[in-house]
Amino acid sequence: MSTLFSDPPALTGVRVASAACRAIPERWLPVLERAAGPVAAAALPSRRRQVERNIARIYEGHLSQTVVDAIVHETFTSYVRYWVESFRLPDTGAEAIDAGVTITGFDAVTDALDAGGGVIIALPHLGGWEWAAFWLAVVHGIPVTAVAEALEPPELGEWFVSLRSSLGMEIHPLGPGAGTACVRALKQNRVVCLVCDRDLVGDGVEVSFFGERTTLPGGPATLALRTGAPLVTAATYFDGRRHRFVVDEPLAIAREGRLRDDVQRITGEIARRLERLIRQAPEQWHLLQPNWPSDRDG
C-alpha cells in the first residue's frame, strides 16, 4: 500500500508518528483526523489530483467543484484515520477489536477454511483493511498472509512488515516469490489477502474499471485457477467509530477455456465487484497514485 511517508521516505518520522498516535487519548482521535486530513491534502498536491480524478470517474463528472473538494478532504481524513488506527492496533486488545466490528458474508470465509484449502480475499484500498486482518488473526485465530508493495529505503519497508507482523499477519513482498508464498499459504489453509485495485507491476490484465480501460493484477484469478481455492471479494468500511466488513459470495472460478482467457474473465468480474464495493463509500477509497493510462499521461 502506498503511504503518506514514501515521498520522501522518512523512517524516523514514521516512528515518531506511530509513538504519537499510540499516546493520544482515544477521545481526541476524531479531532486529530479532521485536522490532519485537509493538511495532508494540501501537502500532497499530486495525490490530491489523483483523488479528484478518481471521484470524477466514480460520479462520471456530475459533481460541482465544491462537492469534489469536500469529498477530497473526506478521503484524506479517512486515510489519516487508516494510519492512526494501524499504528494503534498493536496496543488494542481482542475484546476491543471484536466489539467494534460488524460483518456480513463471513460464512464465505469460514466455509472455505472448513474445506481445508484456504481462501483468497481480493480487496480494494478501502477503509481499514488491517483492522479486518487483525480481527481475523487475533479474535478468530485465523492465520492471514498478505502481499505488500516493497518500500524504499528497505529499512522503511522492514518497519512496516514488522508492524503488520505484530498484528498477526504473514507479509511477503510483491515480487517473483510472492506467488509461491501464496500457494504455500493456501496449502496451510490460511487466508490470503490481495489488495488488487492497482497494477503495481504493470503487467496486469486489461479491464474496464469505472468506465475506463486500465490493467488490474491477474494474481488473484491465476492463484484461484491454479490452486482451486475459493476467491471472494471483500471490503472494510469505517462506520462511525466502528468498522463494517463485507464479504461477497465466491466468484465462479471453474475453467472454461485457455488459462489466459479465464484469468481475463475472472479479473473483469473482480473489477466489477470492486466498483460496487467502492461506490458504497468513495470517500474511503485510498487510491492515491496513478491507476489509469490517462493518469500517467497527465
Number of C-alpha atoms within 10 A of each C-alpha: 15 15 12 18 13 15 10 9 18 16 20 10 11 18 14 11 15 18 13 13 19 18 10 13 8 10 8 9 16 13 9 16 21 17 13 18 21 20 14 18 21 14 12 15 11 14 20 21 17 18 28 19 19 26 22 15 15 17 13 12 14 12 12 8 11 9 10 19 18 12 18 25 22 21 26 29 24 24 28 22 23 21 19 20 19 21 21 17 20 16 10 13 11 15 11 11 19 17 10 15 19 14 13 12 13 14 13 17 21 15 13 20 19 10 12 15 19 29 29 27 22 23 22 24 22 26 28 25 23 18 22 21 24 28 22 20 18 19 15 11 11 19 20 24 23 23 20 20 16 18 19 15 13 11 13 20 19 15 15 18 19 14 17 21 16 14 23 20 25 19 21 18 16 15 12 8 10 17 17 10 19 26 19 13 21 24 15 13 21 23 27 28 25 20 24 22 21 20 18 17 11 12 11 17 19 15 21 14 21 19 11 12 13 19 24 27 23 21 19 25 25 20 20 23 20 12 14 16 24 24 28 23 26 24 24 28 25 19 14 8 9 12 21 18 21 16 21 19 16 17 16 14 19 11 13 9 9 9 14 12 12 18 24 20 17 23 25 21 18 26 21 15 20 23 18 12 23 20 16 12 16 21 23 26 25 24 20 24 18 21 20 18 12 12 13 9 7 6
